[in-house]
Amino acid sequence: MAITAAQVKELREMTGAGMMDAKKALVETDGDMEAAIDWLRTKGLAKAAKKSGRTAAEGLVAVEVAGGKGVAVEVNSETDFVAKNADFQKMVGGIAKAALGVSDVEALKTADMGGKPVADVITDKIATIGENMSLRRMATVEGDVVAAYVHNAATDGMGQIGVLVALKGGTEEFGKQVGMHIAAMNPAALNESSLDPSVVEKEKQIQIDIAKESGKPDAVIEKMIVGRMKKFMAEVTLLGQQFALDTDKTVEQAAKDAGAEVVGFVRMQVGEGIEKVQEDFAAEVAKAAQG
């Protein structure tokens, strides 16, 4: 019988199996979904599905640069032990290279990697390593010069924090220095105009409330707000921050002195924003012992 793409998709979602494996299972079982699941299980190809409910908040960020373009990808695993696994690292490096040819994470999942879609490569690795994994996100920058920096590197080009810096003019060496600064200082945005307006408004309201508590006249309060918001912008924007490698200058001034203009950056840290489930294994064992 003819097997539809919808059937293959459904079986993949139910089992975590690769596209070709899911299709073969349906062909072998004449489209019987339950029988296809059993067929995959007997072949060891549905193993990944059992892992899919676990929180994957560890892993690696990998960076790649080529031809004025830089990409950063985050691939998560359940434990940092797996992040030290050479096979996992090789896979993450391959995914980063594949990312150079696409524009977003959804396209990356379907990109070719050694004859298979990236998503299927990850599914296969889940089955062999035995931990849940996920391709969480990717980001890109472009510029005359693009530099990459990895903090706490597990191996070349990947680690816990990956930074990309795009410059107009300047050198890769200076870009890496800015990358080190970004890794340490974690700026919220490149400059004031690129800051999230809601973040600016929230901070302004906080400063207004603080100033009003002082009991000073409105004219004085207005001047206080201007000064405090200027200080806030200097603290959270990359170009306004004091350069970590020369605190007598802002990053913007350091770039000018280096004959460069910073036009974009990416800072990606493993697991940021993921809520990790804290499990009390002793309590679980005690509960199980009580029946």
Buried (B, 14 or more C-beta within 10 A) or exposed (E): EEBEEEBBEBBBEBBBBBBEBBBBBBBBBEBBBEBBBBBBBEBEBBBBBBBBEBBBBBBBBBBBBEEEBBBBBBBBBBBBEBBEBEEBBEBBBBBBBBBBEBEEBEBBBEBEBEEBBBBBBBBBBBBEBEBBBBBBBBBBBEBEBBBBBBBEBBBEBBBBBBBBBBBBBBBBEBBBBBBBBBBEBBBBBBBBEEBEEEEBEEBBEEBBEEBEEEEEEEEEBEEBBEEBBEEBBBEBBBBBBBBBBBEEBBBBBBBBEBEBBBBBBBBBBBBEEBEEEEEEEEEEEEEEEEE
